[in-house]
Amino acid sequence: MPVSNAEVHQVICAYDPDNPARNTGFGPVASSYLMSEEVSLFKLAEPILRPPGDSATADSLAYEGLPSDQDLIVRRVVALDTLFRGNLRSQALISARGQFTPQVALGLDHADWPLGDEVTQVRLGQRLGRIDPGELDRRGRQGAARLREESRAPALAEALRHLTTWVLTDPERRFSIAVSEVGDNPRAVLLGLVDMLSPLVPGRWTFSTLESVESKSYRLIVMPEWPRPGSHNYGRRRLGGQPAPDGPAHEAASMLVARYQDYGLDGLEALCREQRWYSMAPTERAETLCSILTVHAGMTPYKELTAGPPVTPSPAEYVIEGAEELEGLAEHQEAHDVRTPGVQAPEAEETSVPTVDPATEPLSPGQGAEDSALRSPEAESRDREAAALVERLLQPRTAQEAQDLLFELHNSVDRWSESEREIACLTALRLRLGLVDDRPHAESWQPTFTHDAQHLFDLLVRDALLWKGPALAWAVFLREHSDPALPDPLRPVVLRMFELYEHKCLSIHPVFFVVMGRWAIPRALQLDALSEFSERKAPPMPNRPPRARGRVRLTGWLPGGRRVGTAERTPRAGADAGHRARPEGTADDIRRLFMAVSVAVAIIVAVPLVVLVLMLAAVNRP
């Protein structure tokens, strides 16, 4: 039941005696999987989809990893049936390991989930569609930003201090948290814990906002009441009512929560510079944290750090080879509107490069003398750290190291400024998005990436395309790999980008279209003649006559089906370039039709004659 990084599946489970799992009644009723796959997933994740005990009495949220190297986000909704009885419905989102983050899982509100409140109306056997990972990630991050404001409310300060103290004291322990500790909003408390402690304490932050029975799953669970005395606690520490221990951990937690509530994620940037948090012992970690927070107490996030190296990583350092020539070509075309001889120019309404008012054009971070003068040494240091993180991610590493770096990148992207996003994008494109092998001398070549190309594009490239430098570098990268057409897995990435742009969901700097041409992407993608893109007025291919619509011939029922004229026919990929299409027209159709009719008439006449001859031979036999 593997899932690629470029797709997110969904499964809905509910009580239905006819469900394909054939158990006591609760099982999968609808999904984007095949039936065998959804049953296999249900058996693997049943304790998460239907928690044991009385956890099905209220809505809840869970985030956990599966042994199949997949991540699972589950929302459990309690709906009333026709007899006004509570019926649990669980909706699960499944992706490959590392694509979800705890912040995204906590940020998804009911309205942000696929199907929204209509999840209770799903019928048995209904086919569900796959989820766009980019859109899901965007909704989760926006929801986390809204929820973070609640996490910083003064009413949650005491709960955050108490829980943070215990985690710093015993970071390797799993915790069961009483509802009295988190109040009415466990999601906000858990988000605050993950924001503050994920850079400091190693391990995956899995959780459930409502459980009635303890288990080995989840790092953090919220429980309405403790199980009966003598119940196995699986080594978990129960937090509820007892005071937090004194010492460096308590002091560090108090300062950390105060910093987080004053400045949010920006106030934690001073902690991200320390690279040894995960290797520290609990006491050393708490003492180091106290020292750093004491030095920066009362300082705003923009004044708190010491000066970094005097040289800033300029976007020019990360430009891909050949970009300077293409940028000059772009400026020349913008100024003189050069046309290629012998190629029909497309209509201005469809293919003209969008004009941008210089006063409102989005400038690249670090662009202009005024912006350079205002940049602080700390901003330069953060730019270098962002570039270094991307470089470490895209270099060959073990699977576990790559997974840890990807998780660190997920946690860092939300905190990046515009300058850091641009530098990270240019660094990723300079390293070819982790392309393992360069183009070999072979006809059938497929690029191989260290990470999923769609995932890297969504994280590092998509949001930076509105600036000139990243848009130019992305155009250069695509031109290098689109001869004659984009191979997989780049093709679905660019196709998705083009769809977002066509629906005005993505902003791209005009230099991209000057370098690539507005219709260069559909050409490189080799879109079907009946696709929604080529139905528009696309310009003709270079050195080719304009495309004409094919005629429906009378010979569609003959072997070979509907044929296309010579002007439309294009050689298939890998076909012999010297092979030319045969000229066909109305005369050939009539001739073939006459031959077919003649054969049919001959068969109809010949069969009775053969039968008659056999009967006469039998009669005349002595």
N, C-alpha and C positions, 0 to 999 in steps of 0.2 A: 504494500500500500504506500509506495513512495510518492512524495509530492515535491515538485520542483520549486525553487525559490521564486519563480515568476507567477505563482498561482496560489490562491487561497480557496480552500473548499469549505463548505458548510454542511452541517448535519443537524436535523431537528429531531429530538426524541420526546415521546409522550406516552401516556398510557393508552394502549390499543391492543386488544387481544389478538388481532390479526397481523401484528408487526412481524417483519421477516426474521427477527431474532428468535421467535418462538419460545419466549421465557414466560415469566409470571404475568406479563402484560405490558411492562414498560420497555420500550425499545425504539429503534429508529423508525420514523414515519415518513420522512422526506429528506433528501440530500442531493448534492451535486455529484456524488460517487455512483458507481455501479452498485447493485444490490449486494453482491458479495463483499465489496470493499466497505460498504457502510456497516454491514454486520461485523466484519473483522474489526473495524474501528470501535464499534460499540463494546465488543468483548474486551478490547484493550483498555478502554477509558470509562467503563461502566461506573466505577466508584466516583469519578469526577462528574459524569453526566447525571447520575442519580446518587447523591450522597446518602450514606446509611443514617438511620436514626430519624430524628424529627427536623432535619435540616430543610425539608421541603415545605416549610410552613410560611416562608417569606422569600421575596426576591433576593438573589445573591449573585456574586461574581467570583469566578475562579480562573487562575492562570497556572498552568503546570506543563511540564515536559513529559513526553511519552517515551517508553523504551525503544520505539521505532524511530528515534531521532527526529521527532516532530514536536512542535509546540502547539498548545491548545488553550484557547480562550473560551470560556463557557459562561453564558448568562442563564440563570435559572429563574423562570417566571412562573408564578403560581396564578393560575386562571380558574375561574369558577365554571363548572359545567352546567348542564341544564337542570341538575338537581341541587345546584348551589354548593357543590362539593369542590374542595381545592384539588386541582389537577396540575401537576408539575410538568412544565415544558422546558426543555433544555435546548438551547441553540449553541452549537460549538463551531468555532472557526479554527481550521487546521492549516498549518503551513510548515515548511521545513524549519529546522532548528536555527534560531538566530534572527528570523525575520520579524518576529514580534518582540516587543520590549515591555517590561512591567508598566512603564509610563503610558504606553499606548493602550494596554489592556485596561488600566484604571481610568483612562480618559474617555473611553467609549461609553457614552450615556445611552439610554434606551433608544432615543431618537437617532443616534449615530449608527446603530446596528442595522445590518441588512434586514429588510422586512419591517423594522420598527415595531410598532404595536400590533401589526398584522400577524405576528408569529403565532398567535393563538388561533388563527383561522386556517393554518396549513392543514391539508388533508393527507390521508394515508396514500402513499405512492406518488405524491406530487414531486415533479422534477424541479430542482433548484439550480440556479446558475452559479458559476464561480464568481468570486469577489475580486475586484480590482485592488491589488495590494497597495498601489500608490494612493488611491482615494481613501482606503481604509486607514493607512498610516497618517494621511493628512487630517482626517476626522479625529483620530486618536490623539494626535499632538495638539490640535485645537482644543479638544475637550480637556486634556491634561492642563493646558494653560488656564482654562477657566476654573478647573478644580483646584489648581495651585493657589488661587486667591483665597479659597476657603481653607486650605491647609495653613495659610499664614494668618488666619484669624486669631486674635488673642485668646479666644475661648479654648483653642486646641493646644495652647502652649504647654500647659502642665502635662497633658497626655503625651505629647511628643517628647518632653524632657524625660518623663518616666520610662518610656519604651526605649528611647535612644540610650539611656544609661545602661539598661539591661543588655542591649545588643553590644555596646562597646565593652561591657564587662565580660560577656560570654558569647563572642561572635560566632562560634561554631555550633551553638545550640539552636534547635528549632523551638519556636515559641507558640504557645496557645494563649490568646489574649481574651480576657473577659469583655463582654459588651459594655460593661460599666466603664472600661478604660477608654473606649473610642467614641462613646455617645451614639448619636443618630447618624453619623456620617463616617463609617469605617473607611470608605474609599479615600476621603481626604486625608485621614491620619496615615493610612498606608502609603499614599503618594508622598507625603512629607518624609516618612522614614526612608523610602527608596531614593528620593532626591538627595537627602543628606548623607546617607550611608553607603550608597552604591559606589562612590569613588573611594571610600575608606575601607570597607569590609569586603573580602572576597566571597564568591559564591553567588548562585542564582537566586533571585528574589521572586519565588513563587508564593502564591497566597490563595486564600479563600475567605470571603467576607462573611460566611455563615457555615458552621459545621457544628454538629451535635456529638460527634464521635471522633476521637483522636486517631491519627494514623501516621504512617511514615511519610506520607505525601505532604507537600507544602512546607515552606519555611515559616510562614506566618499564617495562622488561622484565627478567626474571631468566633467565639463560642458564647451562646446566650447563658449557659450555666455549665458547671463542671459535671462530668459523668459521675455516676454513683461511686461511692468509695470502693476501692479495690480494682477499678478498671485500669487496664494497661494504658500507660501514657506514652509509650514508645520513645522514652528518653526526652520528651518535650518538657520545657519549663513553663509552668502556668503562671501568668501574670494577671493579678487581680486583687487589689486590696493591700498587698504587702508593700512596704516602702522600698524605694530604690536604694542600693548600697551607696555609701559615701566613698569619697576618694577621687582620684584624677578623672575617672570615667564620669562621675556625676558633675564635676566642674566643667569638663569638656562638653558634655551634653547640654548643659545650661547655656554655655556661650555659643555653641553651634546652633541651637534652636533660636536663640535671640538673633543671631546673624541671619539665619534663613528667613525669619519672619520680618526682618527689617528690609532685606534686599532681595529675597528670593534666590533664584539660581545664580544671579550675578554676584551675590555675596559669597558664593562657594568657589569662585574662580581661583582664589588664593590657595585652596586646598589641592587643586588639580595639578599644580606644578610639582608637588612631591610625588615621585614615582615609586616610593618604597612602601606605600601604605599596606599593600597586600602581604608583604613579607614580615611586617612588624608583629611583635607579640602584643597582646591586649594592653598591658601596662605602658609599653613604649608608645603604642599608637595614641593612647589617651594623653600622655604627657606631651608628645609632639603636637597633638592637636591643640592642647591648651596653650603651648608656646606660640604657635602661629596665630591663633585667634586673639591672644593677648596683645601681640604686636600690632594687629590690624584693628583692634577695637576702636570704634568711633570713626574709622575712616570709611569713606565711600568706596565702592568697588573699583572706581577708576583711579584712586590715589593710593591704593593699599600696597601695591607690589613694588619691589625695587626695580631700578632701571635695568633693562635688558641689553643685549648687544646693540652697538650703535648702528649696525647695518640692517635695514628692513628687507624682507623678501619681496621684491617687486614682482608684479605679474610678468614683467619682461623676462625674468629668470626662468619662467616655466613655460615659455612659448614653444610649441612644437616646431621642429625644423621645417622650413618652407612657409611658415605663417607670414613672414615679412613680405615675401613676394605676393602672396594672396591678398594681404592687406593693401599693398600698393595697387593691385588690380582692382580691389573693391573701391578704393578712393578714386581711381581713374574712371571706373564705370559710373560712379555716382556723379562725377563732375562733367563727363563728356557723353554719357549714355551711349557707349560703344555697342554696335551690333556686329554679330558674327556674319561675315559674307556667306551668302548661299543658304542661310537658314532663315526661315520665315519667322518674323518677330511675333510673339504672342500679343493678344489684345492687352491693352494697358490696364483695363479693369480687372483682368484675371491675374496678370503676372507682374505688374509693376511693383517695384520695391517700395514698401510703405515709407512715406516721408515722416521724419521725426523733427519736431521743433527743437532746435538746439537748446532753447531755454528749458525745455521739459524733458530732454533726453536723459535716461538713467545713466549716470556716470559710474564707471568702475571704481571700487574702493581704492583709494590712494591716487586717483586721477586728479590732476590739477595742482597748482602750486599751493593754493590755500588749504586744500585738504591735507597735503603732505606736511604743511607747517603745523597743522592742528594734531597730527598723529603723535601719540605719546609713546615713550619707550615700551610701556606695558603692552600697547596694541601691537607693536612690532614683535614683541616676544610671543604674544598669542598667535600671531600669524605663523611664526616659525613652528610653534608647537602643533598647529593644525596641519601644516605641510609634513612635519615629521610623522604624525600619526598616520596619514594617508600612505606615506612611503613605507612605513613598517607593515601596514595592512597588505599592500600589493606586492611585497617581496615574498619569495618562496619560504613557507614556514610549515610547521606541523599542523595537523588539523585542529588540535586543541588550542595552540597559540593563535591560529587564524580566527577561531571562534571567539576567543577572549578579546582580540583586537576589534573584531566586528561588533561585539557587545559594547566595548569602550567607545567606538565611533558612534553607535546609536545614542549613547548617553551624552556625547559631546556636541552633536549637531545642533540640538536645540539651543545651546548656549553660545554658538558661534555668531559673531558679527558678520556684516556684509563682506568686510575685507577677508575674514577667515574663510568664508564660504567660497569666495573667488579664488583664493590661493589654493584651497583644497581641491577645487574643480580643476584648475590648471595643473596641479601636481598629478592628479589622477589621469588626466589626458596625456601629460608628458610621459607617464609610465604606461600608456596604452590600456588603461583600465585593468591592468594585471594580465595582459595578453602573454601567454606562456611562451609560445613559439612564434617567431616571425614567419612571414609568408614563404613557404618552401617552393621549390621548383616542381610543382605538381599541379595537375589540372583540377583535381577534386581536393579542395582545401577548406577546412572548417576551423575557425579560430577557437582556441581553448583559453578560458579565463580562470584565474585563481578563485574568483567568486562569481556569483550569478550576475550577469551583465545588466539585467533589468533592475536588480536590487541596487547595484552600484550607481546606475544612472539616476534612480529615484533619490538616492542619498546625496550624491555629490554633484551631479551635473544639472538636473532639471531646473532647480530653483536659481541656478547661476546663469542661465542662458539669456537673461535680460540684459546682461552686461556684455560689452563689446569683446573683451579678451576671451572669456569662456566660449562665447558664440563662435568666434573665429577659430579657436582651437578645436571645437567640436566639428566644425565644417571641414577642417583639415583632416581630422581623424576619419570622418566618413568618406572623404574623397580617396583616402589611401586604401580603403577596404570595400569600395563599391565598383570595382572594375572586374567584370562588367556589371555585376549585381551584388547587393549585400548578402553575405552568407548568414546562416544561422550561427549563433543566437543573436546577432546584431539586427537581423531583419525585424523580428517582433518588437524590439526596443524602439527602432526608428519609426515603425508603423504606429506604435502607440503614441509616440511623441507627435507625429504628424496629425493623428486624430485629435489629440488634445488641443493642438494649435488651431485646427480647423473649427473646433467648437469653442474657440476663444477661452480655453481653460489654461493656456500656457502662453507666457510672454517670451518672445525671442527677439534678440537685437537684430535690426535690419541687415547688419553685415553678414549674417548667416545666409540670407537669401541672395545677397549680391555674389557671394563666393560660390554657393551651391546652385543657385537658380531656384525659383519657386517650385518648378516641377521636376527638379532633379531627384527629389526623394521618391516620388512615384515611379520614376524611371528606374532608379536603382533597386527599388523593391519589386520591379517587374509585376505590377498589379494586373489583375485580370482585366480583359477588355470590357467586361460587364460590371466592374466594380464601381463604387460610387465616386471614385476619384477620376477615373478615365472617362466617365460619362460627361464630365465637364469639358470645357474647351481647352484641352491641353495642346501645347504647341507640338509640331511634328518632331520626330526624332532627327538628329543631325544626319545630313547626307541621305535622307530618306524622303520620298514623296509624302504628302499629307495623308493621314489615315482616312480611309473611306469605310463606311459601314458595309458589312458583308451582305450579299443577297441570299435569300432563302431559295435554294434550287429545288427542282422537282425530283432530284435524285437523293433526297434525304433518307429514303428507305433502303437505298442500295448499300452494299458494303462500303464502309468509309464514312457514311453519314453525310452531314452538311459540310460542304467544302468551302474554303475561303479563297478568294482571288489571289493572284500573284502579288498584287500591291500590298495585301494585308499579311501575307504569310511571312513568318519570321522563323529562322532556324532554331530548333530547340537547343538547350544548353548541352554542350558536349557533342552535338551533331557535326557531321562533316561540313566544313565551310564551303567546299566546292560543289556540294549537292544543291541543285536549283529546283524550285517547284515547277511542275509541269503546267503549261498553259491549259486552262479548262474554261469552257464557256457553254453557250446554248447549243452549239452544234454537237459538242461532245455529249451533252446530256441527251439530245435526241437520239444520237447513235447508240448510246448505252441503253436507253429505254427500248429502242427497236430490237436490240440484241436480246434483251431480257424477255420481251414479249415473244420473240421468235422461238426462243428456247422453251418457253412455257407452252406455246401452241404445239411444238414438235413433240413434247412429252405427252400432251393430252391426246394427240392423234396416234402416237406410237403405241401407247399402252393397249388400247382396244385391238389394234392390228396384231400385236403379239399374242394376245389372248385368243383371238380368232384362229390364228395359225395353229396354235397348240390344240384347240378343240378339233379342228379338221384333221390334224395328224392322229389324234386319238380315235376318231371315228373310222378312218381308213386303215387302221392297224388290223391285220388279219387275226 
